[in-house]
Amino acid sequence: MARMTEEEAHYWDKYYTENPPKPGPNGTGFFSQRKAALSITVDSATADYLTARAASDHKTPSQIIGELVQREIAAVM
């Protein structure tokens, strides 16, 4: 892996000293915005199904989606 030159290191030090990352409340911070950019949107019928299935299986909707995806991948192989 290439290392930074002294000039690059001074530039980035100055940049982040003058412009520090600012965390924000209620999802306005850097990491929350990145996570939101990676999220997906589902229709209301799918959301209702996932919520009901998660409640009945005592799991999270993410776990249900993971199981469905794993099942699909296994079917292909």
C-alpha positions as CSV (number, residue, x, y, z in Angstrom):
1,M,0.0,0.0,0.0
2,A,1.4,3.4,-0.9
3,R,2.2,5.8,1.9
4,M,1.3,9.5,2.0
5,T,3.9,12.0,1.2
6,E,4.7,14.8,3.8
7,E,2.8,17.2,1.5
8,E,-0.3,15.1,1.4
9,A,-0.2,14.5,5.2
10,H,0.1,18.3,5.9
11,Y,-2.8,18.9,3.5
12,W,-5.1,16.4,5.1
13,D,-4.1,17.5,8.6
14,K,-5.0,21.1,7.8
15,Y,-8.2,20.1,6.0
16,Y,-9.6,18.0,8.9
17,T,-8.4,20.5,11.5
18,E,-10.3,23.3,9.8
19,N,-13.3,21.0,8.8
20,P,-13.8,18.3,11.4
21,P,-16.6,15.8,10.8
22,K,-19.7,16.9,12.7
23,P,-22.0,14.3,14.2
24,G,-25.6,15.3,14.2
25,P,-28.7,14.2,16.2
26,N,-31.5,12.1,14.7
27,G,-29.6,10.7,11.7
28,T,-28.0,13.9,10.4
29,G,-24.4,12.8,11.1
30,F,-21.9,11.4,8.6
31,F,-22.3,7.7,9.3
32,S,-26.1,7.9,9.6
33,Q,-26.3,9.5,6.2
34,R,-24.0,6.9,4.7
35,K,-26.2,4.1,6.1
36,A,-29.4,5.8,4.8
37,A,-27.8,6.0,1.4
38,L,-27.4,2.2,1.4
39,S,-30.9,1.4,2.6
40,I,-33.6,0.0,0.4
41,T,-37.3,0.8,0.0
42,V,-40.1,-1.7,0.0
43,D,-43.8,-1.4,-0.7
44,S,-46.3,-1.4,2.1
45,A,-47.4,-5.0,1.4
46,T,-43.8,-6.3,1.7
47,A,-43.3,-4.2,4.8
48,D,-46.4,-5.6,6.4
49,Y,-45.4,-9.2,5.6
50,L,-41.9,-8.7,7.0
51,T,-43.2,-7.1,10.2
52,A,-45.8,-9.9,10.7
53,R,-43.4,-12.7,9.9
54,A,-40.7,-11.1,12.2
55,A,-43.1,-10.8,15.1
56,S,-44.4,-14.4,14.7
57,D,-40.9,-15.8,14.5
58,H,-39.5,-13.5,17.2
59,K,-36.8,-12.1,14.8
60,T,-36.0,-8.8,13.2
61,P,-37.1,-8.0,9.7
62,S,-33.4,-7.9,8.7
63,Q,-33.0,-11.5,9.9
64,I,-36.1,-12.6,7.8
65,I,-34.7,-10.9,4.7
66,G,-31.3,-12.5,5.3
67,E,-32.9,-16.0,5.5
68,L,-34.9,-15.4,2.4
69,V,-31.8,-14.3,0.5
70,Q,-29.8,-17.2,1.8
71,R,-32.6,-19.6,0.7
72,E,-32.6,-18.1,-2.8
73,I,-28.8,-18.3,-3.1
74,A,-28.9,-22.0,-2.0
75,A,-31.6,-22.7,-4.6
76,V,-29.4,-21.4,-7.3
77,M,-26.3,-23.4,-6.4
